[in-house]
Amino acid sequence: MVTRWGIAGFGWVARDYMAPAILASGGRVVAVADPSEHAQESARRLGAEVFDDLGAMTASLDIDALYVATPNHLHRPVFDQAVRAGLPTLCEKPLAGTLADAAAMVESATGLRAPCGTAFDQRHHPAHRTLKEHLRAGAIGTPTAVRIVYGCWVGPDWSDRNWRADPEAAGGGAAIDLALHGLDLTQYLLDDELALLTMVVQKHVHAYPVEDGAMLVGRFGGGVLLSLHVSYNCPEALPRRRLEVVGTSGSISAIDTMGQTRGGRLIRHCGATGRSIDIEFDSSRCPFLGQVEAFAAAVRGEPHDYDLSRDLRLMRLFDRSYQEARAWL
Ligand SMILES: NC(=O)c1ccc[n+]([C@@H]2O[C@H](COP(=O)([O-])OP(=O)(O)OC[C@H]3O[C@@H](n4cnc5c(N)ncnc54)[C@H](O)[C@@H]3O)[C@@H](O)[C@H]2O)c1
């Protein structure tokens, strides 16, 4: 069955990553809702019908799945409308810019038979799936810690209307934009949930009103420690996308795998000899392709791991430490 996708919010991530992944999966982008003329033009080039808003889209045609990629503060109104229409809905991270909105969204989806979830595409990067298989097979003994660096450069002129630098629209800065990727990915890799989380944030380089860096420290239910540095103030030529899982008999590093693109490197370091070897994985597939296939399978009624309640628990833990951290800015 060809999955007929609708997309609400056809900006950077939808146009450059999600739509190509839908086409690569054999699906179709049949409709796009976005008020921007520029976004509508891009969508027409894909052969999609275009609408100014989701209401007009759902009133005029059937779709199998909806992907929401509006700015963060507009996730909730679009998501709620989709849920009222009974649509399977995959919503970009963060689920919302505020915990209150995220909780209301999860509440509104309770009891809905259609699958709904947060678009944590990093779960679907082939390097991360291979890494998880190695952890399960005991390749590094007992995991003790996960260390992540995930940074980029978001200057004040990053886009025409840089909603990421607007506290109302984004819900915050580098922390809410980037950290949830690493937190969810580690939950996936370890098959465990974070139990404790604390953070400090900085407004250090850029003049905009949201934080441009954050350092998070946590512990999982099973005892594994986490450190996570996210930033909007890291030059892009520096090593800035690295994840390392350390264990009692070795470690595995994932280099340049976090992010939207395919490829990167996976390296196993032996705890006895210190030797390092590359681990093979499928470098032809980007994380969005796996994400599209997984959600399409969920729509067809196949088993899946989309779980808004889990995502809300993570948002709650994140939000508590985020509020405290911002009080100290
Ligand atoms: N998973 C990832 O790797 C990843 C990467 C980038 C962005 N994101 C997330 O995706 C979302 C969008 O980010 P972006 O960088 O593509 O932003 P963007 O600004 O490039 O695109 C947002 C689009 O939403 C449209 N829009 C605004 N209001 C709307 C409405 N009411 N209905 C429909 N469309 C509306 C805008 O016109 C714009 O085209 C954010 O939540 C962001 O956090 C995720």
The ligand as a Gaussian input file, in Angstrom:
#p B3LYP/6-31G(d) Opt

LIG

0 1
 N       14.245000      16.205000      13.467000
 C       15.090000      17.116000      13.041000
 O       16.251000      16.829000      12.770000
 C       14.609000      18.520000      12.858000
 C       15.391000      19.417000      12.120000
 C       14.904000      20.706000      11.944000
 C       13.698000      21.097000      12.500000
 N       12.975000      20.208000      13.250000
 C       11.697000      20.611000      13.843000
 O       10.781000      20.799000      12.766000
 C        9.940000      21.919000      13.006000
 C       10.097000      22.922000      11.864000
 O       11.433000      23.357000      11.780000
 P       12.017000      24.009000      10.428000
 O       13.451000      24.217000      10.658000
 O       11.603000      23.201000       9.243000
 O       11.254000      25.421000      10.426000
 P       10.943000      26.369000       9.194000
 O       10.746000      27.723000       9.747000
 O       11.948000      26.179000       8.108000
 O        9.530000      25.818000       8.628000
 C        8.315000      25.964000       9.328000
 C        7.186000      26.060000       8.300000
 O        5.939000      26.074000       8.996000
 C        5.071000      26.964000       8.292000
 N        3.932000      27.338000       9.138000
 C        3.836000      28.350000      10.033000
 N        2.613000      28.346000      10.599000
 C        1.914000      27.311000      10.066000
 C        0.610000      26.778000      10.246000
 N       -0.249000      27.298000      11.137000
 N        0.228000      25.700000       9.514000
 C        1.089000      25.151000       8.622000
 N        2.345000      25.623000       8.397000
 C        2.767000      26.673000       9.119000
 C        5.988000      28.124000       7.902000
 O        5.410000      28.915000       6.860000
 C        7.235000      27.375000       7.459000
 O        7.213000      27.069000       6.079000
 C       10.358000      22.455000      14.369000
 O        9.512000      21.924000      15.355000
 C       11.771000      21.940000      14.563000
 O       12.111000      21.766000      15.923000
 C       13.412000      18.933000      13.419000

